[in-house]
Amino acid sequence: MALIGYARVSTEDQSTEAQILDLKKFGCSAIFRENASGADRERPQLKAVLTRVKKGDTLVVVRIDRLARSLAHLLEVIDTLERKGVAFKSLGDPIDTGSPQGKFSLQILGAVAEFERSLIRERTRAGVRTAKAIGKQPGNPGLVAKDPLARRRVARARDDRLSERVAAAASEFLPVVRRLRPAQPWDRVVDVLNSAVKKRPGDNPAPWTRDALIRAVRRLVADGLADPALLKAAPRRSQKAVAQDKRLVELVATIHNAADGDKPTLARIGRQLERQGVLTKTGARTWAPSSVKALLDRAREQGLLDQEGSPAVE
């Protein structure tokens, strides 16, 4: 558990020293300094601190306006922190998500933000009705007119939001990628991530896929948050590795076909492999259902399975 500070001023003429002094007095072990406008959501040091903090840490600021200039952005950042298990504290405001009182204050802010969103939605609906009544087409005029500049702006905004989500979740999956890449191929990294239940960033986390992981790492590299070397091609697999893969596929097919009665579950096959002391392709002793399923799918493609269909997880 660590206290991580974030200090920001708007211009180079201003100094963060007063904020840093307060943050050090509070006990912050690391402090991120930023010279940027509070209205800018793409601040490099803000991205860096959201990547750095991990479960159990607390992000500390002197005042909430040092972190965000709008209520919507503030709640968005706090939501990102809460999903990572990180608390937030403002020294100059009654907001401390690690205490009941601070959470209550945050709930009030959340209610105000929801009220604001409701007003915006109602004004938007009223504007659409008015536009239709006078014969105008509602929506973004630039998009309606298929203006290339408007389309680029919308695409850029969508891309920025995705970058924020990936940067916020990087501490969950990037250490695994750093440990395995580029020595291991992407498929193997995906296997390890899914085995460790490291879900993809987003409102509805899903298992990693090869393409999704490569896109996420490319985005982090482009934002300066990851080493470009991670994207280098993995070395060509040796004949030994190819033979090992073939052996694993045949072994899983044999266990599947030898089961009496009902089809064995993925977990059951995994336990059988563990009892036999069979290691995964990454050298792990524990077999995840997703790893077993990948081998079974390959065995099915090669016509090695006697029974049709996919086994259950449990």
ZIRA-V572702 format. One record per residue. N is the residue number from 1. PHI is phi in whole degrees, -180 to 180 (999 if undefined). Layout:
n = {N | N}
phi = {PHI | PHI}
//
This chain:
n = {1 | 2 | 3 | 4 | 5 | 6 | 7 | 8 | 9 | 10 | 11 | 12 | 13 | 14 | 15 | 16 | 17 | 18 | 19 | 20 | 21 | 22 | 23 | 24 | 25 | 26 | 27 | 28 | 29 | 30 | 31 | 32 | 33 | 34 | 35 | 36 | 37 | 38 | 39 | 40 | 41 | 42 | 43 | 44 | 45 | 46 | 47 | 48 | 49 | 50 | 51 | 52 | 53 | 54 | 55 | 56 | 57 | 58 | 59 | 60 | 61 | 62 | 63 | 64 | 65 | 66 | 67 | 68 | 69 | 70 | 71 | 72 | 73 | 74 | 75 | 76 | 77 | 78 | 79 | 80 | 81 | 82 | 83 | 84 | 85 | 86 | 87 | 88 | 89 | 90 | 91 | 92 | 93 | 94 | 95 | 96 | 97 | 98 | 99 | 100 | 101 | 102 | 103 | 104 | 105 | 106 | 107 | 108 | 109 | 110 | 111 | 112 | 113 | 114 | 115 | 116 | 117 | 118 | 119 | 120 | 121 | 122 | 123 | 124 | 125 | 126 | 127 | 128 | 129 | 130 | 131 | 132 | 133 | 134 | 135 | 136 | 137 | 138 | 139 | 140 | 141 | 142 | 143 | 144 | 145 | 146 | 147 | 148 | 149 | 150 | 151 | 152 | 153 | 154 | 155 | 156 | 157 | 158 | 159 | 160 | 161 | 162 | 163 | 164 | 165 | 166 | 167 | 168 | 169 | 170 | 171 | 172 | 173 | 174 | 175 | 176 | 177 | 178 | 179 | 180 | 181 | 182 | 183 | 184 | 185 | 186 | 187 | 188 | 189 | 190 | 191 | 192 | 193 | 194 | 195 | 196 | 197 | 198 | 199 | 200 | 201 | 202 | 203 | 204 | 205 | 206 | 207 | 208 | 209 | 210 | 211 | 212 | 213 | 214 | 215 | 216 | 217 | 218 | 219 | 220 | 221 | 222 | 223 | 224 | 225 | 226 | 227 | 228 | 229 | 230 | 231 | 232 | 233 | 234 | 235 | 236 | 237 | 238 | 239 | 240 | 241 | 242 | 243 | 244 | 245 | 246 | 247 | 248 | 249 | 250 | 251 | 252 | 253 | 254 | 255 | 256 | 257 | 258 | 259 | 260 | 261 | 262 | 263 | 264 | 265 | 266 | 267 | 268 | 269 | 270 | 271 | 272 | 273 | 274 | 275 | 276 | 277 | 278 | 279 | 280 | 281 | 282 | 283 | 284 | 285 | 286 | 287 | 288 | 289 | 290 | 291 | 292 | 293 | 294 | 295 | 296 | 297 | 298 | 299 | 300 | 301 | 302 | 303 | 304 | 305 | 306 | 307 | 308 | 309 | 310 | 311 | 312 | 313 | 314}
phi = {999 | -138 | -96 | -112 | -97 | -135 | -121 | -143 | -129 | -83 | -130 | -67 | -73 | -89 | -121 | -94 | -60 | -63 | -64 | -63 | -61 | -65 | -68 | -67 | -62 | -74 | 110 | -67 | -85 | -145 | -133 | -101 | -104 | -142 | -116 | -165 | -68 | -67 | -78 | -84 | -83 | -100 | -68 | -60 | -72 | -66 | -61 | -65 | -71 | -69 | -78 | -71 | -64 | -135 | -53 | 97 | -77 | -131 | -89 | -120 | -130 | -73 | -142 | -66 | -72 | -75 | -93 | -149 | -103 | -128 | -63 | -62 | -67 | -59 | -66 | -65 | -65 | -64 | -63 | -61 | -65 | -64 | -65 | -92 | 79 | -108 | -87 | -131 | -139 | -111 | -66 | -99 | -136 | -79 | -124 | -150 | -70 | -91 | -126 | -60 | -65 | -65 | -65 | -64 | -61 | -67 | -63 | -65 | -62 | -63 | -66 | -64 | -63 | -66 | -63 | -63 | -64 | -63 | -63 | -63 | -61 | -67 | -65 | -64 | -62 | -65 | -65 | -64 | -62 | -66 | -61 | -66 | -65 | -102 | 85 | -97 | -90 | -72 | 112 | -66 | -56 | -66 | -70 | -61 | -83 | 58 | -73 | -58 | -65 | -63 | -63 | -65 | -64 | -64 | -64 | -66 | -64 | -65 | -66 | -64 | -64 | -66 | -61 | -62 | -65 | -66 | -63 | -67 | -96 | -60 | -65 | -80 | -114 | -65 | -59 | -67 | -63 | -63 | -70 | -104 | -95 | -92 | -64 | -107 | -70 | -60 | -59 | -71 | -64 | -61 | -59 | -67 | -60 | -68 | -67 | -88 | 57 | -93 | -78 | -70 | -68 | 145 | -68 | -123 | -56 | -128 | -60 | -70 | -121 | -59 | -65 | -65 | -68 | -62 | -62 | -65 | -68 | -60 | -66 | -65 | -64 | -64 | -88 | 76 | -105 | -148 | -74 | -57 | -63 | -62 | -91 | -65 | -68 | -72 | -62 | -63 | -72 | -78 | -61 | -65 | -66 | -63 | -65 | -65 | -60 | -62 | -64 | -64 | -60 | -67 | -67 | -64 | -63 | -64 | -63 | -61 | -73 | -82 | -67 | -87 | 72 | -67 | -60 | -70 | -78 | -60 | -64 | -65 | -62 | -61 | -65 | -64 | -63 | -66 | -64 | -83 | 74 | -80 | -90 | -72 | -63 | -95 | 90 | -80 | -90 | -100 | -102 | -85 | -54 | -65 | -69 | -64 | -62 | -60 | -70 | -64 | -62 | -69 | -65 | -66 | -61 | -90 | 72 | -93 | -95 | -82 | -108 | -87 | 91 | -108 | -69 | -73 | -69 | -101}
//
